[in-house]
Amino acid sequence: MTDFEALRRRFPVLARKTYLNSGSYCALADSVRAAINAYMDDRLEVGANWDVWVAKNEAVRRATAAVLHAAPDEIAITASASAGLNALASALDFGGPRNRVVVSDFEFPTSAQIWHAQEPRGARVVHVPRDAHGDIPLEHFARAIDTGTRLVAVTQVCFRNGARLDIEGIVRLAHARGALVLLDCYQAVGGLDVDVRRLDVDFAVGGMLKYLLGTAGIGFLYVRGALIRELTPTHSGWFAQEDIFAMDISANRPAPSARRFEAGTPAVVNCYAAEAGLALILEVGTQAIEARVRSLTRRCLEALEGIGWASVTPAADARRGPMVCVPARAAAQLLDALLAQDIVVSVRDDNIRAGVHFYNSDEDIDRFVAALAACRDRHHPGVRAAVPSA
Ligand SMILES: Cc1ncc(COP(=O)(O)O)c(C=O)c1O
């Protein structure tokens, strides 16, 4: 049995705050802080410890692969999820009849904007809409994906409402019509067990600052092994070359691995932080984390039901990410009121978003729901706006 109480003590902020903000930025673990300090010490003592730094990038690649159930050669370590998307986009051809990119209404802005940015190169972006209940059923994807579709680019978990798309179903539809699938798993990976092989996706992007316990400024792109050599990114650089240190200016010779999607010098300090965060995820285990997060989000949904405050996050376990989103009146003010009580959450649309990780406890959930119950007169969405007197 995992000792989650002992694990909680590795996140000092939890002694002071009810931290439910992993969908924005994770709580800082003692080991991640120590790793960043080790980098600083290294700079003071050694200066440019180049070999150690490059080895860190490789360590992050291996750990990312382990988390995603992929091979290290299938992972590019990038400066952000956006950087991975741009590198991939640069390698796709939109000049022929297969020029459509299907995105969903649940996408994070960057994951639609980058595909729209390919329109001058011939891409046509198709948006899959929600239904009247705010869901995106598989039938909507079935209508949008056709034999002119090059790529289906979908988020696993919607950052606005915590809904989880039926990725297996979408992949089946896409592959049957000859389209590739890119998964944006940023709001899932680290909080759920994301297995790129089981999901059968062709590409996946994400980053380290949310559920992967690392820091900003570092992300990843997974590329299915069999596709790597078919794709030559024009977004490139010396760290994308077969031999980084050949220092050859006469040609572009992309690495045979997914490293061809990288660009310049790795963000070294971020590699230190990311390596420590990933190590902690692997130590706890992605399946144990998913089970813990599922039970905490379920407790939250049930408690919300108990106070008559419905969430917009789906109740079915298979359709829910590692968060619970609660619609609120004057959500920004509610956020401040919660912060004043040391309850850290975020706001997306008019929802209070509570990102839940393995380091949260039943008490965190109960405290959050009790704080909502205490201000329902002002913030429950059913409360009528005060009508200004004439
Ligand atoms: C689902 C999702 N995709 C992509 C991004 C963007 O990531 P980056 O800033 O690393 O490009 C975010 C950031 O919050 C996100 O939540």
The ligand as an SDF file (V2000), in Angstrom:
LIG
                    3D

 16 16  0  0  0  0  0  0  0  0999 V2000
   -4.0710   20.9650  -22.4560 C   0  0  0  0  0  0  0  0  0  0  0  0
   -2.9410   21.9240  -22.6820 C   0  0  0  0  0  0  0  0  0  0  0  0
   -2.2930   21.9140  -23.8540 N   0  0  0  0  0  0  0  0  0  0  0  0
   -1.2900   22.7560  -24.1160 C   0  0  0  0  0  0  0  0  0  0  0  0
   -0.9010   23.6980  -23.1900 C   0  0  0  0  0  0  0  0  0  0  0  0
    0.1900   24.6680  -23.5550 C   0  0  0  0  0  0  0  0  0  0  0  0
    1.4230   24.2440  -23.1270 O   0  0  0  0  0  0  0  0  0  0  0  0
    2.7550   25.0910  -23.4170 P   0  0  0  0  0  0  0  0  0  0  0  0
    2.5730   26.4120  -22.7390 O   0  0  0  0  0  0  0  0  0  0  0  0
    3.8450   24.2690  -22.8010 O   0  0  0  0  0  0  0  0  0  0  0  0
    2.8940   25.2400  -24.8690 O   0  0  0  0  0  0  0  0  0  0  0  0
   -1.5230   23.7410  -21.9400 C   0  0  0  0  0  0  0  0  0  0  0  0
   -1.0860   24.7160  -20.9360 C   0  0  0  0  0  0  0  0  0  0  0  0
   -1.7280   24.9770  -19.9440 O   0  0  0  0  0  0  0  0  0  0  0  0
   -2.5830   22.8410  -21.6820 C   0  0  0  0  0  0  0  0  0  0  0  0
   -3.2470   22.8440  -20.5240 O   0  0  0  0  0  0  0  0  0  0  0  0
  1  2  1  0
  2  3  1  0
  2 15  2  0
  3  4  2  0
  4  5  1  0
  5  6  1  0
  5 12  2  0
  6  7  1  0
  7  8  1  0
  8  9  2  0
  8 10  1  0
  8 11  1  0
 12 13  1  0
 12 15  1  0
 13 14  2  0
 15 16  1  0
M  END
$$$$
